[in-house]
């Protein structure tokens, strides 16, 4: 039950963040939920591998390359999920912190 609430809140966060940014569109709430699940899976599986592989670049940029990795994962989700569209890579990089803010706000109301 807790996972279902978490995914629904994340889907709502994707829908709200896409509503704020004009370069990101979601065709409906179902696409937002699928996008949230795809982003969650990509962040759980691919992100640690990518951060490990790009560790030298990440160290040289003092961790700022992590934003590029996050933008790439958003682009990957946009290419895999029908109904979720990102205009270009810069909108994907802008979408990530907005999604993080909205997601943090919504999950602050979630019970433990």
Chimera marker file (.cmm) of the C-alpha trace (Angstrom):
<marker_set name="trace">
<marker id="1" x="0.000" y="0.000" z="0.000" r="1" g="1" b="0" radius="0.5"/>
<marker id="2" x="2.844" y="2.344" z="0.868" r="1" g="1" b="0" radius="0.5"/>
<marker id="3" x="4.496" y="1.794" z="-2.523" r="1" g="1" b="0" radius="0.5"/>
<marker id="4" x="1.227" y="2.558" z="-4.312" r="1" g="1" b="0" radius="0.5"/>
<marker id="5" x="0.856" y="5.863" z="-2.439" r="1" g="1" b="0" radius="0.5"/>
<marker id="6" x="4.490" y="6.677" z="-3.175" r="1" g="1" b="0" radius="0.5"/>
<marker id="7" x="4.067" y="6.040" z="-6.914" r="1" g="1" b="0" radius="0.5"/>
<marker id="8" x="0.818" y="8.039" z="-7.042" r="1" g="1" b="0" radius="0.5"/>
<marker id="9" x="2.468" y="11.005" z="-5.296" r="1" g="1" b="0" radius="0.5"/>
<marker id="10" x="5.430" y="10.781" z="-7.645" r="1" g="1" b="0" radius="0.5"/>
<marker id="11" x="3.054" y="10.713" z="-10.615" r="1" g="1" b="0" radius="0.5"/>
<marker id="12" x="1.324" y="13.804" z="-9.277" r="1" g="1" b="0" radius="0.5"/>
<marker id="13" x="4.742" y="15.456" z="-8.919" r="1" g="1" b="0" radius="0.5"/>
<marker id="14" x="5.609" y="14.625" z="-12.549" r="1" g="1" b="0" radius="0.5"/>
<marker id="15" x="2.258" y="16.017" z="-13.687" r="1" g="1" b="0" radius="0.5"/>
<marker id="16" x="2.725" y="19.221" z="-11.672" r="1" g="1" b="0" radius="0.5"/>
<marker id="17" x="6.331" y="19.732" z="-12.752" r="1" g="1" b="0" radius="0.5"/>
<marker id="18" x="5.361" y="19.250" z="-16.393" r="1" g="1" b="0" radius="0.5"/>
<marker id="19" x="2.641" y="21.847" z="-15.928" r="1" g="1" b="0" radius="0.5"/>
<marker id="20" x="5.195" y="24.391" z="-14.723" r="1" g="1" b="0" radius="0.5"/>
<marker id="21" x="7.709" y="23.932" z="-17.544" r="1" g="1" b="0" radius="0.5"/>
<marker id="22" x="6.556" y="24.694" z="-21.105" r="1" g="1" b="0" radius="0.5"/>
<marker id="23" x="9.167" y="22.385" z="-22.682" r="1" g="1" b="0" radius="0.5"/>
<marker id="24" x="7.833" y="19.284" z="-20.908" r="1" g="1" b="0" radius="0.5"/>
<marker id="25" x="4.424" y="17.770" z="-21.638" r="1" g="1" b="0" radius="0.5"/>
<marker id="26" x="2.508" y="14.857" z="-20.171" r="1" g="1" b="0" radius="0.5"/>
<marker id="27" x="-0.561" y="13.595" z="-22.019" r="1" g="1" b="0" radius="0.5"/>
<marker id="28" x="-2.409" y="12.482" z="-18.899" r="1" g="1" b="0" radius="0.5"/>
<marker id="29" x="-2.139" y="11.293" z="-15.338" r="1" g="1" b="0" radius="0.5"/>
<marker id="30" x="-1.573" y="7.697" z="-16.443" r="1" g="1" b="0" radius="0.5"/>
<marker id="31" x="1.454" y="8.785" z="-18.474" r="1" g="1" b="0" radius="0.5"/>
<marker id="32" x="2.674" y="10.724" z="-15.443" r="1" g="1" b="0" radius="0.5"/>
<marker id="33" x="2.447" y="7.620" z="-13.237" r="1" g="1" b="0" radius="0.5"/>
<marker id="34" x="4.291" y="5.497" z="-15.818" r="1" g="1" b="0" radius="0.5"/>
<marker id="35" x="6.916" y="8.252" z="-16.130" r="1" g="1" b="0" radius="0.5"/>
<marker id="36" x="7.358" y="8.356" z="-12.357" r="1" g="1" b="0" radius="0.5"/>
<marker id="37" x="7.828" y="4.594" z="-12.274" r="1" g="1" b="0" radius="0.5"/>
<marker id="38" x="10.303" y="4.709" z="-15.173" r="1" g="1" b="0" radius="0.5"/>
<marker id="39" x="12.287" y="7.523" z="-13.552" r="1" g="1" b="0" radius="0.5"/>
<marker id="40" x="12.306" y="5.675" z="-10.247" r="1" g="1" b="0" radius="0.5"/>
<marker id="41" x="13.567" y="2.506" z="-11.892" r="1" g="1" b="0" radius="0.5"/>
<marker id="42" x="16.210" y="4.393" z="-13.892" r="1" g="1" b="0" radius="0.5"/>
<marker id="43" x="17.384" y="6.238" z="-10.775" r="1" g="1" b="0" radius="0.5"/>
<marker id="44" x="17.582" y="2.996" z="-8.809" r="1" g="1" b="0" radius="0.5"/>
<marker id="45" x="19.364" y="0.903" z="-11.433" r="1" g="1" b="0" radius="0.5"/>
<marker id="46" x="21.186" y="3.097" z="-13.949" r="1" g="1" b="0" radius="0.5"/>
<marker id="47" x="22.134" y="6.173" z="-11.929" r="1" g="1" b="0" radius="0.5"/>
<marker id="48" x="24.616" y="4.432" z="-9.560" r="1" g="1" b="0" radius="0.5"/>
<marker id="49" x="26.286" y="2.718" z="-12.519" r="1" g="1" b="0" radius="0.5"/>
<marker id="50" x="26.549" y="5.962" z="-14.484" r="1" g="1" b="0" radius="0.5"/>
<marker id="51" x="27.877" y="7.883" z="-11.493" r="1" g="1" b="0" radius="0.5"/>
<marker id="52" x="30.512" y="5.209" z="-10.932" r="1" g="1" b="0" radius="0.5"/>
<marker id="53" x="31.552" y="5.185" z="-14.607" r="1" g="1" b="0" radius="0.5"/>
<marker id="54" x="31.798" y="8.992" z="-14.753" r="1" g="1" b="0" radius="0.5"/>
<marker id="55" x="33.496" y="9.384" z="-11.377" r="1" g="1" b="0" radius="0.5"/>
<marker id="56" x="36.616" y="11.139" z="-12.760" r="1" g="1" b="0" radius="0.5"/>
<marker id="57" x="34.487" y="13.695" z="-14.639" r="1" g="1" b="0" radius="0.5"/>
<marker id="58" x="32.276" y="14.101" z="-11.571" r="1" g="1" b="0" radius="0.5"/>
<marker id="59" x="35.304" y="14.795" z="-9.398" r="1" g="1" b="0" radius="0.5"/>
<marker id="60" x="36.686" y="17.340" z="-11.866" r="1" g="1" b="0" radius="0.5"/>
<marker id="61" x="33.376" y="19.195" z="-12.001" r="1" g="1" b="0" radius="0.5"/>
<marker id="62" x="32.849" y="18.932" z="-8.230" r="1" g="1" b="0" radius="0.5"/>
<marker id="63" x="29.711" y="16.855" z="-8.709" r="1" g="1" b="0" radius="0.5"/>
<marker id="64" x="28.018" y="19.092" z="-11.259" r="1" g="1" b="0" radius="0.5"/>
<marker id="65" x="28.159" y="16.343" z="-13.898" r="1" g="1" b="0" radius="0.5"/>
<marker id="66" x="25.484" y="14.595" z="-11.846" r="1" g="1" b="0" radius="0.5"/>
<marker id="67" x="22.996" y="17.102" z="-13.279" r="1" g="1" b="0" radius="0.5"/>
<marker id="68" x="23.943" y="15.948" z="-16.773" r="1" g="1" b="0" radius="0.5"/>
<marker id="69" x="23.371" y="12.328" z="-15.756" r="1" g="1" b="0" radius="0.5"/>
<marker id="70" x="19.975" y="13.225" z="-14.301" r="1" g="1" b="0" radius="0.5"/>
<marker id="71" x="19.018" y="15.102" z="-17.475" r="1" g="1" b="0" radius="0.5"/>
<marker id="72" x="20.041" y="12.076" z="-19.510" r="1" g="1" b="0" radius="0.5"/>
<marker id="73" x="17.840" y="9.814" z="-17.388" r="1" g="1" b="0" radius="0.5"/>
<marker id="74" x="14.890" y="12.175" z="-17.930" r="1" g="1" b="0" radius="0.5"/>
<marker id="75" x="15.580" y="12.054" z="-21.673" r="1" g="1" b="0" radius="0.5"/>
<marker id="76" x="15.709" y="8.255" z="-21.489" r="1" g="1" b="0" radius="0.5"/>
<marker id="77" x="12.332" y="8.187" z="-19.728" r="1" g="1" b="0" radius="0.5"/>
<marker id="78" x="10.921" y="10.537" z="-22.373" r="1" g="1" b="0" radius="0.5"/>
<marker id="79" x="12.060" y="8.212" z="-25.129" r="1" g="1" b="0" radius="0.5"/>
<marker id="80" x="10.616" y="5.118" z="-23.436" r="1" g="1" b="0" radius="0.5"/>
<marker id="81" x="7.282" y="6.388" z="-22.067" r="1" g="1" b="0" radius="0.5"/>
<marker id="82" x="4.591" y="7.266" z="-24.586" r="1" g="1" b="0" radius="0.5"/>
<marker id="83" x="2.795" y="10.430" z="-23.574" r="1" g="1" b="0" radius="0.5"/>
<marker id="84" x="5.805" y="12.043" z="-21.873" r="1" g="1" b="0" radius="0.5"/>
<marker id="85" x="7.677" y="14.484" z="-24.104" r="1" g="1" b="0" radius="0.5"/>
<marker id="86" x="10.672" y="16.710" z="-23.429" r="1" g="1" b="0" radius="0.5"/>
<marker id="87" x="11.556" y="19.366" z="-26.016" r="1" g="1" b="0" radius="0.5"/>
<marker id="88" x="15.342" y="19.086" z="-25.621" r="1" g="1" b="0" radius="0.5"/>
<marker id="89" x="18.117" y="18.222" z="-23.198" r="1" g="1" b="0" radius="0.5"/>
<marker id="90" x="18.034" y="21.641" z="-21.486" r="1" g="1" b="0" radius="0.5"/>
<marker id="91" x="14.366" y="21.197" z="-20.619" r="1" g="1" b="0" radius="0.5"/>
<marker id="92" x="15.231" y="17.763" z="-19.236" r="1" g="1" b="0" radius="0.5"/>
<marker id="93" x="17.895" y="19.311" z="-17.033" r="1" g="1" b="0" radius="0.5"/>
<marker id="94" x="15.414" y="21.986" z="-15.888" r="1" g="1" b="0" radius="0.5"/>
<marker id="95" x="12.742" y="19.360" z="-15.253" r="1" g="1" b="0" radius="0.5"/>
<marker id="96" x="14.904" y="17.399" z="-12.798" r="1" g="1" b="0" radius="0.5"/>
<marker id="97" x="15.249" y="20.055" z="-10.033" r="1" g="1" b="0" radius="0.5"/>
<marker id="98" x="11.632" y="21.174" z="-10.447" r="1" g="1" b="0" radius="0.5"/>
<marker id="99" x="10.514" y="17.564" z="-10.107" r="1" g="1" b="0" radius="0.5"/>
<marker id="100" x="12.732" y="17.170" z="-7.043" r="1" g="1" b="0" radius="0.5"/>
<marker id="101" x="11.167" y="20.246" z="-5.384" r="1" g="1" b="0" radius="0.5"/>
<marker id="102" x="7.576" y="19.207" z="-6.092" r="1" g="1" b="0" radius="0.5"/>
<marker id="103" x="8.311" y="15.604" z="-5.117" r="1" g="1" b="0" radius="0.5"/>
<marker id="104" x="9.900" y="16.676" z="-1.823" r="1" g="1" b="0" radius="0.5"/>
<marker id="105" x="6.919" y="18.872" z="-1.005" r="1" g="1" b="0" radius="0.5"/>
<marker id="106" x="4.344" y="16.176" z="-1.780" r="1" g="1" b="0" radius="0.5"/>
<marker id="107" x="6.207" y="13.407" z="0.028" r="1" g="1" b="0" radius="0.5"/>
<marker id="108" x="6.499" y="15.557" z="3.155" r="1" g="1" b="0" radius="0.5"/>
<marker id="109" x="2.793" y="14.809" z="3.702" r="1" g="1" b="0" radius="0.5"/>
<marker id="110" x="3.303" y="11.062" z="3.383" r="1" g="1" b="0" radius="0.5"/>
<marker id="111" x="2.978" y="9.051" z="6.595" r="1" g="1" b="0" radius="0.5"/>
<marker id="112" x="5.838" y="6.901" z="7.819" r="1" g="1" b="0" radius="0.5"/>
<link id1="1" id2="2" r="1" g="1" b="0" radius="0.2"/>
<link id1="2" id2="3" r="1" g="1" b="0" radius="0.2"/>
<link id1="3" id2="4" r="1" g="1" b="0" radius="0.2"/>
<link id1="4" id2="5" r="1" g="1" b="0" radius="0.2"/>
<link id1="5" id2="6" r="1" g="1" b="0" radius="0.2"/>
<link id1="6" id2="7" r="1" g="1" b="0" radius="0.2"/>
<link id1="7" id2="8" r="1" g="1" b="0" radius="0.2"/>
<link id1="8" id2="9" r="1" g="1" b="0" radius="0.2"/>
<link id1="9" id2="10" r="1" g="1" b="0" radius="0.2"/>
<link id1="10" id2="11" r="1" g="1" b="0" radius="0.2"/>
<link id1="11" id2="12" r="1" g="1" b="0" radius="0.2"/>
<link id1="12" id2="13" r="1" g="1" b="0" radius="0.2"/>
<link id1="13" id2="14" r="1" g="1" b="0" radius="0.2"/>
<link id1="14" id2="15" r="1" g="1" b="0" radius="0.2"/>
<link id1="15" id2="16" r="1" g="1" b="0" radius="0.2"/>
<link id1="16" id2="17" r="1" g="1" b="0" radius="0.2"/>
<link id1="17" id2="18" r="1" g="1" b="0" radius="0.2"/>
<link id1="18" id2="19" r="1" g="1" b="0" radius="0.2"/>
<link id1="19" id2="20" r="1" g="1" b="0" radius="0.2"/>
<link id1="20" id2="21" r="1" g="1" b="0" radius="0.2"/>
<link id1="21" id2="22" r="1" g="1" b="0" radius="0.2"/>
<link id1="22" id2="23" r="1" g="1" b="0" radius="0.2"/>
<link id1="23" id2="24" r="1" g="1" b="0" radius="0.2"/>
<link id1="24" id2="25" r="1" g="1" b="0" radius="0.2"/>
<link id1="25" id2="26" r="1" g="1" b="0" radius="0.2"/>
<link id1="26" id2="27" r="1" g="1" b="0" radius="0.2"/>
<link id1="27" id2="28" r="1" g="1" b="0" radius="0.2"/>
<link id1="28" id2="29" r="1" g="1" b="0" radius="0.2"/>
<link id1="29" id2="30" r="1" g="1" b="0" radius="0.2"/>
<link id1="30" id2="31" r="1" g="1" b="0" radius="0.2"/>
<link id1="31" id2="32" r="1" g="1" b="0" radius="0.2"/>
<link id1="32" id2="33" r="1" g="1" b="0" radius="0.2"/>
<link id1="33" id2="34" r="1" g="1" b="0" radius="0.2"/>
<link id1="34" id2="35" r="1" g="1" b="0" radius="0.2"/>
<link id1="35" id2="36" r="1" g="1" b="0" radius="0.2"/>
<link id1="36" id2="37" r="1" g="1" b="0" radius="0.2"/>
<link id1="37" id2="38" r="1" g="1" b="0" radius="0.2"/>
<link id1="38" id2="39" r="1" g="1" b="0" radius="0.2"/>
<link id1="39" id2="40" r="1" g="1" b="0" radius="0.2"/>
<link id1="40" id2="41" r="1" g="1" b="0" radius="0.2"/>
<link id1="41" id2="42" r="1" g="1" b="0" radius="0.2"/>
<link id1="42" id2="43" r="1" g="1" b="0" radius="0.2"/>
<link id1="43" id2="44" r="1" g="1" b="0" radius="0.2"/>
<link id1="44" id2="45" r="1" g="1" b="0" radius="0.2"/>
<link id1="45" id2="46" r="1" g="1" b="0" radius="0.2"/>
<link id1="46" id2="47" r="1" g="1" b="0" radius="0.2"/>
<link id1="47" id2="48" r="1" g="1" b="0" radius="0.2"/>
<link id1="48" id2="49" r="1" g="1" b="0" radius="0.2"/>
<link id1="49" id2="50" r="1" g="1" b="0" radius="0.2"/>
<link id1="50" id2="51" r="1" g="1" b="0" radius="0.2"/>
<link id1="51" id2="52" r="1" g="1" b="0" radius="0.2"/>
<link id1="52" id2="53" r="1" g="1" b="0" radius="0.2"/>
<link id1="53" id2="54" r="1" g="1" b="0" radius="0.2"/>
<link id1="54" id2="55" r="1" g="1" b="0" radius="0.2"/>
<link id1="55" id2="56" r="1" g="1" b="0" radius="0.2"/>
<link id1="56" id2="57" r="1" g="1" b="0" radius="0.2"/>
<link id1="57" id2="58" r="1" g="1" b="0" radius="0.2"/>
<link id1="58" id2="59" r="1" g="1" b="0" radius="0.2"/>
<link id1="59" id2="60" r="1" g="1" b="0" radius="0.2"/>
<link id1="60" id2="61" r="1" g="1" b="0" radius="0.2"/>
<link id1="61" id2="62" r="1" g="1" b="0" radius="0.2"/>
<link id1="62" id2="63" r="1" g="1" b="0" radius="0.2"/>
<link id1="63" id2="64" r="1" g="1" b="0" radius="0.2"/>
<link id1="64" id2="65" r="1" g="1" b="0" radius="0.2"/>
<link id1="65" id2="66" r="1" g="1" b="0" radius="0.2"/>
<link id1="66" id2="67" r="1" g="1" b="0" radius="0.2"/>
<link id1="67" id2="68" r="1" g="1" b="0" radius="0.2"/>
<link id1="68" id2="69" r="1" g="1" b="0" radius="0.2"/>
<link id1="69" id2="70" r="1" g="1" b="0" radius="0.2"/>
<link id1="70" id2="71" r="1" g="1" b="0" radius="0.2"/>
<link id1="71" id2="72" r="1" g="1" b="0" radius="0.2"/>
<link id1="72" id2="73" r="1" g="1" b="0" radius="0.2"/>
<link id1="73" id2="74" r="1" g="1" b="0" radius="0.2"/>
<link id1="74" id2="75" r="1" g="1" b="0" radius="0.2"/>
<link id1="75" id2="76" r="1" g="1" b="0" radius="0.2"/>
<link id1="76" id2="77" r="1" g="1" b="0" radius="0.2"/>
<link id1="77" id2="78" r="1" g="1" b="0" radius="0.2"/>
<link id1="78" id2="79" r="1" g="1" b="0" radius="0.2"/>
<link id1="79" id2="80" r="1" g="1" b="0" radius="0.2"/>
<link id1="80" id2="81" r="1" g="1" b="0" radius="0.2"/>
<link id1="81" id2="82" r="1" g="1" b="0" radius="0.2"/>
<link id1="82" id2="83" r="1" g="1" b="0" radius="0.2"/>
<link id1="83" id2="84" r="1" g="1" b="0" radius="0.2"/>
<link id1="84" id2="85" r="1" g="1" b="0" radius="0.2"/>
<link id1="85" id2="86" r="1" g="1" b="0" radius="0.2"/>
<link id1="86" id2="87" r="1" g="1" b="0" radius="0.2"/>
<link id1="87" id2="88" r="1" g="1" b="0" radius="0.2"/>
<link id1="88" id2="89" r="1" g="1" b="0" radius="0.2"/>
<link id1="89" id2="90" r="1" g="1" b="0" radius="0.2"/>
<link id1="90" id2="91" r="1" g="1" b="0" radius="0.2"/>
<link id1="91" id2="92" r="1" g="1" b="0" radius="0.2"/>
<link id1="92" id2="93" r="1" g="1" b="0" radius="0.2"/>
<link id1="93" id2="94" r="1" g="1" b="0" radius="0.2"/>
<link id1="94" id2="95" r="1" g="1" b="0" radius="0.2"/>
<link id1="95" id2="96" r="1" g="1" b="0" radius="0.2"/>
<link id1="96" id2="97" r="1" g="1" b="0" radius="0.2"/>
<link id1="97" id2="98" r="1" g="1" b="0" radius="0.2"/>
<link id1="98" id2="99" r="1" g="1" b="0" radius="0.2"/>
<link id1="99" id2="100" r="1" g="1" b="0" radius="0.2"/>
<link id1="100" id2="101" r="1" g="1" b="0" radius="0.2"/>
<link id1="101" id2="102" r="1" g="1" b="0" radius="0.2"/>
<link id1="102" id2="103" r="1" g="1" b="0" radius="0.2"/>
<link id1="103" id2="104" r="1" g="1" b="0" radius="0.2"/>
<link id1="104" id2="105" r="1" g="1" b="0" radius="0.2"/>
<link id1="105" id2="106" r="1" g="1" b="0" radius="0.2"/>
<link id1="106" id2="107" r="1" g="1" b="0" radius="0.2"/>
<link id1="107" id2="108" r="1" g="1" b="0" radius="0.2"/>
<link id1="108" id2="109" r="1" g="1" b="0" radius="0.2"/>
<link id1="109" id2="110" r="1" g="1" b="0" radius="0.2"/>
<link id1="110" id2="111" r="1" g="1" b="0" radius="0.2"/>
<link id1="111" id2="112" r="1" g="1" b="0" radius="0.2"/>
</marker_set>
